[in-house]
Amino acid sequence: MNISPTQVLKIPVIDANAENIKPYGYLLGDDVSKPGLGIPFYQDRVLEGENIDFSYRGKATFRTAKILPGYPPIIWLERHLHMTQMFIALGQSPFIMVLAPPNHTHGENLPDLSQVQALRFPAGHGLLLYLGTWHDFPIAGDRPVVILTANSDEVVTALSQMQSPDEMNQGDVYKISLPKRLGYEIQLTVIN
């Protein structure tokens, strides 16, 4: 049997900002998201923001994960069609997300690798993904980072029931192997 080698797609890590995050979701940062909610208490000292558009099916879950330093090859991407997953960096370390825009509304079942980006989010910032945004789990980079993740119980249960890393399409998780499906792995190029 002749197995073709996996090709490497190198992408630079760039700093996330309100403009370059638009294809994937919303940047959550050091300012109020959608200010102006009319709650009458503490108006002289609190600027209230509107609700963040976190949506999910079933029960919401929030959990933390500590990500160890490193720049692993990206071999998995996944999407969720019933949840706008959220990742927020706690503490003093930034995190990196590898992202491709949603394409399920066009009937696509694989990410468009020509649109993949690696975005670095500052400490204390976060990302609320659009439905269907392709992503891998956050990457720590040079220092460990603790991430607060907003999920659905359906997604956490499906992922935790896997006996070994493999493709999956259950519980609102559609996860693919990039080498298997597209013949690629993604490597990050860090530009300081």
N, C-alpha and C positions, 0 to 999 in steps of 0.2 A: 504494500500500500504506500502511496506517495502522499505525504502530508506536507503542505506548503507551510513555510515558516511564518510566524506572526510578524507583521510589520509594526514599526514604531511610529507613532504620531507624537511629535514634540510640540508642546504648547507653552507659551510663556505664562508665568503667574503675574497678573496685573492687579493693582489695587481696585477694589470695588468702589463704585460711586453711584449716585442716583441715576445717571444716564446709562452706564454700561450694564446695570442690573435689570433694566426694563424688560428685556426679552424673557427673563427667568422668574421674576417675582418682585417683591418690595424690599428695599433696604430699610432696616430698622436701626436707628443710630442714636446720636446724642441730642436729638431734638424730638419734639412731640409729633407723632404721626397723626395727621388730620386734626389739628388743633381746633378748639371751639365748641366742644361738647358743653351743653348748657346745664351743668350741675351747679346749683347755687351755693354750695358749701365751699369755703376756702378760696373764693374767687380772687381775693386779694393776694394770695400766695401760691395758687396752683393753676396751671394752664392745662386743662383736661383735653385729652385726645379722644377722638371717636374710636369705636371698637375696631380692632384689627380684624381683617377678613379671614380669620382662621376657620376653616370648615372641615368637616370630617363626617364619617358615617359611623354610627354606633356610639361608643364611649370615648371621650377624649382622655389621653394619657400624657403626662409630662414626666420626663426622666432626664437624668444627667449621665454623661459618659466622659471619661478622661481619655483623651487621645494622645498617644505617645509621639514624640518627635520623629520626623522622617518624611521622605517624599517617595512613597511606594508607587510602583507602576499601577495605573488605573486599568483594571481588567473587568470591572462591573459597572453598569449603569442601570438605574431603575427609575420608574415613574409610578405615580399614584393618581388615579382618575377621580377619586372621591375624597381627597384630603389635600389641603394646602399646608404641607409640612413646614415647620418653623425650626430654625437653628439659631441659638443665641450664644455668643462667647461670654462666659463668666470669667472673672479674674482679669489678669493682665496680659494675656497672650492672644494674638490674632489667630484666625483659622482660614483655611483655603477650601473652596468648593469648586469642583469640576462640574460644569453645567452645559446642557444643550437645551434649546428651546422646545416647548411642547409642539408636537406635530400630529397628535392623535386625531384632531379635528379634520385632518387631511387624509385620514385612513392609514397613516404610517405606524408601523410597529417596531421600527428601529430608529435610533437617533441619527441625526445628520452630523457626521463627524466634521464637516467643513464649518459648522457653527459652534463647535465646542470651545468653551473658554474656561480658564482657571482664574477665579477671582479671590483675592485676599481681603478678608473682612477684619477691621481693627478690633482690638479687645473691647468688649462691651457693646458690640454691634451684632446685628443678626440679619437673617434673611427669612422672608415668608415666601415660599415657592408658589407659583401658579399651579393649578391642576395640570398634571401631565408633564411638568418640567423634568427632564432627564437629569439625574444627579448620582453622585457617589456619596458615601458618608464623608463628613468633613475630614480634612487633613490638618495636622498640627503644624507642620513646617519645622522650624528650628527649636521650638519650646513646647512642652506639653500644654494642652489646653483642655479646659472643662467646658463642655457644651450642654446647654439646656435644650432639649428637643421636645417640641409639641407634636404629638402623633395621635393616631387612633389606636385603640386596643386591638382592633382587627389587624393592623399592620404589625404591631409589636408581636402579637401572638403568631402570626404567619412566619415572621422572620425567626423567632425563637424556637419554633417547632422544626426547623430545618436540621437534619442530622449531619449534614456536611455542606460546604459551600457549593451551590449549583444554581442553575437557572431556575426561576420560579415564576408562576403566574397564579397566585392565590391570595385571598384576603387583601385585596387592593394593592398588592405588590406585583409588579411586572418587572423582573430583574433579568438582565441578559448578560452573557459573557461576551465581551468585545472580541477576544480572539476567536471564539467559536462562531459568532454570528457575522462579524465584519472582517476578521483576519487582522485585527489591530490591538495594540495596547497603547495607552497614553502615558507619556513621560512628561513630567513638569520641568520647565526650565526657569530657574529663579533668577530674576534680574533685580539687583539691589539699587 
